[in-house]
Amino acid sequence: MNILILGSGGREHAFAWKIKQSTSCERLYVAPGNAGTAQIAENVSILLDDFTAIAQLCIEKKIDLVVVGPEAPLVNGIIDFFQQQPALQAVQIIGTSQAGAQLEGSKDFAKRFMQEQAIPTAQYATFTVAQYDAAIAYVEKHPLPIVLKADGLAAGKGVIICDTHTEAKEILKEMLLEEKFGVASQKVVIEQFLSGIELSVFILTDGKHYKILPSAKDYKRIGEGDTGLNTGGMGAISPVSFADAAFMQKVEAKIVQPTLKGLQAAQINYKGFLFIGLMKVGDEPYVIEYNVRMGDPETQVVLPRIQTDLVTLLQATAQQTLDKTPLTVEEQTATTVVLVSGGYPEAYEKGKVIEGLAQVKESIVFHAGTAYHNEKLVTNGGRVLAITSLGKSMDEALQASRKVAEQIQFEGKYYRKDIGADLQEV
């Protein structure tokens, strides 16, 4: 098969790494890709919102299977576009229709969906610019902390937890009146704060059947002890020690099954990955958010634990035969530590030479923000590399990842040394 992966981050490099292992993979393309994907696939310079160019590439390269990595093409309707093109009818594409992508593209849509399906989630209210005064009044009476969410896509930065009413009112003003996140914050969801421990659950569904993939926990804050600004993700662990069989049965019965039944009832074409961000409150799961794709950096710990041929799983997803395809998971723990550019998630410099990769033997290094310049590997983004290691225990895997994190060098390198520390206390 000729396979195309859309995206350029660590998630897409992880997909490429896993798909390349399949005996069914003949030629592998990544658009636009990064320096890591260039080592195992052919990168193609195409913008992810240029659906016509992507379609032309599929025709020229005789692509059989397309895997959509990030959320933006799904929210913008790439699945619907493919279905409308006669020349692309034979191409199997993994992802949800634009209607299903609203689960991530609109926080308000997702909350209403959860309410309709009786899926446990935090209480909320949604306000527009025209309802600004009502929003302020709602905030003034709301217990602390207060969670404010931009309705639309905001590159992972649209969720702000406010500890005071004054802060909440100021942020609300920035979002609604000053368009802090552009069109994404023309609507704002004000939400109850849930106190507990977070985890990510991933589903692969063909629209009728589903597989629950390994659970994971990621670390969003830039600073150790979960302090500082939010990032795209500083590390991840899989499996999650506190998500035992009894808890996961609750997740499946109260969240996974009602979610998929709700999608089916709405006749939404959903063939792909579903990320469910959960909060464990006591022994009960609550949904914080849906994402309509795999997480980053969680993909880098989930895929190395999947022993089943990924292409076989993806084909079964496209053909709605997922119930006939067994999923086998590696029992070992996977840990990922992310190396970032100095200054990230705010201003940072690119073009710093990366050294030490040749010495890495046991761990897997997934590229995120990398490129080649004058035949040298250099930094090309905020999150630069994700180091994944497998071990018989979390400590063993973490030691391996941290060892590699020290080996690899580039100017301004930073990484969190406390990934997984909270799980040692659970």
Stockholm file with secondary structure:
# STOCKHOLM 1.0

chainA/1-426         MNILILGSGGREHAFAWKIKQSTSCERLYVAPGNAGTAQIAENVSILLDDFTAIAQLCIEKKIDLVVVGPEAPLVNGIIDFFQQQPALQAVQIIGTSQAGAQLEGSKDFAKRFMQEQAIPTAQYATFTVAQYDAAIAYVEKHPLPIVLKADGLAAGKGVIICDTHTEAKEILKEMLLEEKFGVASQKVVIEQFLSGIELSVFILTDGKHYKILPSAKDYKRIGEGDTGLNTGGMGAISPVSFADAAFMQKVEAKIVQPTLKGLQAAQINYKGFLFIGLMKVGDEPYVIEYNVRMGDPETQVVLPRIQTDLVTLLQATAQQTLDKTPLTVEEQTATTVVLVSGGYPEAYEKGKVIEGLAQVKESIVFHAGTAYHNEKLVTNGGRVLAITSLGKSMDEALQASRKVAEQIQFEGKYYRKDIGADLQEV
#=GR chainA/1-426 SS CEEEEEECSHHHHHHHHHHHTCTTCSEEEEEECCTTGGGTSEECCCCTTCHHHHHHHHHHTTCCEEEECSSHHHHTTHHHHHHTCGGGTTCEEEEECHHHHHHHHCHHHHHHHHHHTTCCBCCEEEEEGGGHHHHHHHHHHSCSSEEEEESSCCTTCCEEEESSHHHHHHHHHHHHTSCTTGGGGSEEEEEECCCSEEEEEEEEECSSCEEECCCBEECCEEETTTEEEECSCSEEEESCTTCCHHHHHHHIIIIIHHHHHHHHHTTCCEEEEEEEEEEEETTEEEEEEEESSCCTTTHHHHGGGBCSCHHHHHHHHHHTCGGGSCCCBCCSEEEEEEEECTTTTSSCCCCCBCBCGGGCCSSEEEESSEEEETTEEEECSSEEEEEEEEESSHHHHHHHHHHHHHHCBCTTCBCCTTTTHHHHHC
#=GC SS_cons         CEEEEEECSHHHHHHHHHHHTCTTCSEEEEEECCTTGGGTSEECCCCTTCHHHHHHHHHHTTCCEEEECSSHHHHTTHHHHHHTCGGGTTCEEEEECHHHHHHHHCHHHHHHHHHHTTCCBCCEEEEEGGGHHHHHHHHHHSCSSEEEEESSCCTTCCEEEESSHHHHHHHHHHHHTSCTTGGGGSEEEEEECCCSEEEEEEEEECSSCEEECCCBEECCEEETTTEEEECSCSEEEESCTTCCHHHHHHHIIIIIHHHHHHHHHTTCCEEEEEEEEEEEETTEEEEEEEESSCCTTTHHHHGGGBCSCHHHHHHHHHHTCGGGSCCCBCCSEEEEEEEECTTTTSSCCCCCBCBCGGGCCSSEEEESSEEEETTEEEECSSEEEEEEEEESSHHHHHHHHHHHHHHCBCTTCBCCTTTTHHHHHC
//
